[in-house]
Amino acid sequence: MAKFIAFDKPSAADKWVNDIFDRTDLLGTQPELGREVPELLGSRYRELIFGSYRIIYKVEHEIKILTLRNSRQLLSLSDIEQ
């Protein structure tokens, strides 16, 4: 997404990426900040809403950011498990 934004305005792309990092930095001290992923209730997968995007992460002994998705996209385990 940042590359797409950068075509029109590189500074806006930099701000967008920095804002995402600022938002996810909070997870270091507040891992339960996001809600459970509605499609995967009862799992350790959580999400932060960032504008019209979902930052999907997993809480274990560390926080793992798994994907960034448009809010309109549904998520399945096959989208995030390797």
Phi and psi in degrees as GROMACS dihedral restraints (atoms count N, CA, C in turn):
[ dihedral_restraints ]
;  ai    aj    ak    al  type     phi  dphi    fc
    3     4     5     6     1   -60.2    20    10
    4     5     6     7     1   -38.9    20    10
    6     7     8     9     1   -62.7    20    10
    7     8     9    10     1   -40.3    20    10
    9    10    11    12     1   -62.9    20    10
   10    11    12    13     1   -45.8    20    10
   12    13    14    15     1   -63.2    20    10
   13    14    15    16     1   -38.6    20    10
   15    16    17    18     1   -63.8    20    10
   16    17    18    19     1   -24.7    20    10
   18    19    20    21     1   -58.8    20    10
   19    20    21    22     1   -39.7    20    10
   21    22    23    24     1   -90.4    20    10
   22    23    24    25     1   -39.2    20    10
   24    25    26    27     1  -154.4    20    10
   25    26    27    28     1    94.4    20    10
   27    28    29    30     1   -55.7    20    10
   28    29    30    31     1   -36.9    20    10
   30    31    32    33     1   -66.2    20    10
   31    32    33    34     1   -33.9    20    10
   33    34    35    36     1   -68.3    20    10
   34    35    36    37     1   -36.4    20    10
   36    37    38    39     1   -65.2    20    10
   37    38    39    40     1   -43.6    20    10
   39    40    41    42     1   -60.4    20    10
   40    41    42    43     1   -43.0    20    10
   42    43    44    45     1   -64.4    20    10
   43    44    45    46     1   -42.3    20    10
   45    46    47    48     1   -60.0    20    10
   46    47    48    49     1   -47.9    20    10
   48    49    50    51     1   -63.6    20    10
   49    50    51    52     1   -45.5    20    10
   51    52    53    54     1   -61.9    20    10
   52    53    54    55     1   -38.0    20    10
   54    55    56    57     1   -64.7    20    10
   55    56    57    58     1   -38.2    20    10
   57    58    59    60     1   -63.9    20    10
   58    59    60    61     1   -45.4    20    10
   60    61    62    63     1   -63.2    20    10
   61    62    63    64     1   -39.7    20    10
   63    64    65    66     1   -60.8    20    10
   64    65    66    67     1   -42.2    20    10
   66    67    68    69     1   -65.9    20    10
   67    68    69    70     1   -44.0    20    10
   69    70    71    72     1   -75.8    20    10
   70    71    72    73     1   -22.6    20    10
   72    73    74    75     1   -59.6    20    10
   73    74    75    76     1   -29.7    20    10
   75    76    77    78     1   -63.1    20    10
   76    77    78    79     1   -23.8    20    10
   78    79    80    81     1   -66.6    20    10
   79    80    81    82     1   -23.4    20    10
   81    82    83    84     1   -60.0    20    10
   82    83    84    85     1   -34.2    20    10
   84    85    86    87     1  -108.6    20    10
   85    86    87    88     1   -15.2    20    10
   87    88    89    90     1  -135.4    20    10
   88    89    90    91     1    67.0    20    10
   90    91    92    93     1   -62.1    20    10
   91    92    93    94     1   -22.2    20    10
   93    94    95    96     1   -92.8    20    10
   94    95    96    97     1    13.5    20    10
   96    97    98    99     1   -57.6    20    10
   97    98    99   100     1   -44.1    20    10
   99   100   101   102     1   -78.8    20    10
  100   101   102   103     1   166.0    20    10
  102   103   104   105     1   -89.9    20    10
  103   104   105   106     1   164.4    20    10
  105   106   107   108     1   -63.6    20    10
  106   107   108   109     1   144.4    20    10
  108   109   110   111     1   -67.1    20    10
  109   110   111   112     1   120.1    20    10
  111   112   113   114     1   -55.6    20    10
  112   113   114   115     1   -34.6    20    10
  114   115   116   117     1   -74.7    20    10
  115   116   117   118     1   -14.7    20    10
  117   118   119   120     1  -129.2    20    10
  118   119   120   121     1    43.3    20    10
  120   121   122   123     1   -57.0    20    10
  121   122   123   124     1   142.7    20    10
  123   124   125   126     1    86.7    20    10
  124   125   126   127     1     1.9    20    10
  126   127   128   129     1  -102.5    20    10
  127   128   129   130     1   179.6    20    10
  129   130   131   132     1   -92.7    20    10
  130   131   132   133     1    11.3    20    10
  132   133   134   135     1   -87.4    20    10
  133   134   135   136     1   133.2    20    10
  135   136   137   138     1  -132.0    20    10
  136   137   138   139     1   168.3    20    10
  138   139   140   141     1  -142.9    20    10
  139   140   141   142     1   146.7    20    10
  141   142   143   144     1  -109.2    20    10
  142   143   144   145     1   138.0    20    10
  144   145   146   147     1   -92.4    20    10
  145   146   147   148     1   129.7    20    10
  147   148   149   150     1  -131.6    20    10
  148   149   150   151     1    98.3    20    10
  150   151   152   153     1    61.4    20    10
  151   152   153   154     1  -122.7    20    10
  153   154   155   156     1  -101.5    20    10
  154   155   156   157     1    26.4    20    10
  156   157   158   159     1  -123.1    20    10
  157   158   159   160     1   156.2    20    10
  159   160   161   162     1  -115.3    20    10
  160   161   162   163     1   124.4    20    10
  162   163   164   165     1   -98.2    20    10
  163   164   165   166     1   108.9    20    10
  165   166   167   168     1   -94.0    20    10
  166   167   168   169     1   130.6    20    10
  168   169   170   171     1  -142.0    20    10
  169   170   171   172     1   165.5    20    10
  171   172   173   174     1  -123.6    20    10
  172   173   174   175     1   136.4    20    10
  174   175   176   177     1  -101.0    20    10
  175   176   177   178     1   116.6    20    10
  177   178   179   180     1  -132.7    20    10
  178   179   180   181     1  -134.4    20    10
  180   181   182   183     1   -77.0    20    10
  181   182   183   184     1    -9.8    20    10
  183   184   185   186     1  -144.7    20    10
  184   185   186   187     1   166.6    20    10
  186   187   188   189     1   -93.5    20    10
  187   188   189   190     1   128.9    20    10
  189   190   191   192     1  -119.0    20    10
  190   191   192   193     1   116.5    20    10
  192   193   194   195     1   -78.7    20    10
  193   194   195   196     1   124.5    20    10
  195   196   197   198     1  -102.2    20    10
  196   197   198   199     1   -39.3    20    10
  198   199   200   201     1  -165.1    20    10
  199   200   201   202     1   160.5    20    10
  201   202   203   204     1  -122.9    20    10
  202   203   204   205     1   121.7    20    10
  204   205   206   207     1  -128.6    20    10
  205   206   207   208     1   152.8    20    10
  207   208   209   210     1   -63.7    20    10
  208   209   210   211     1   141.4    20    10
  210   211   212   213     1   -59.4    20    10
  211   212   213   214     1   -24.5    20    10
  213   214   215   216     1   -80.4    20    10
  214   215   216   217     1   -11.0    20    10
  216   217   218   219     1   -85.6    20    10
  217   218   219   220     1   129.2    20    10
  219   220   221   222     1   -77.0    20    10
  220   221   222   223     1   155.5    20    10
  222   223   224   225     1  -119.9    20    10
  223   224   225   226     1   142.3    20    10
  225   226   227   228     1  -127.0    20    10
  226   227   228   229     1   163.2    20    10
  228   229   230   231     1   -57.3    20    10
  229   230   231   232     1   -35.0    20    10
  231   232   233   234     1   -65.6    20    10
  232   233   234   235     1   -20.8    20    10
  234   235   236   237     1   -73.7    20    10
  235   236   237   238     1   -23.2    20    10
  237   238   239   240     1  -122.5    20    10
  238   239   240   241     1   -15.6    20    10
  240   241   242   243     1   -91.3    20    10
  241   242   243   244     1   141.0    20    10
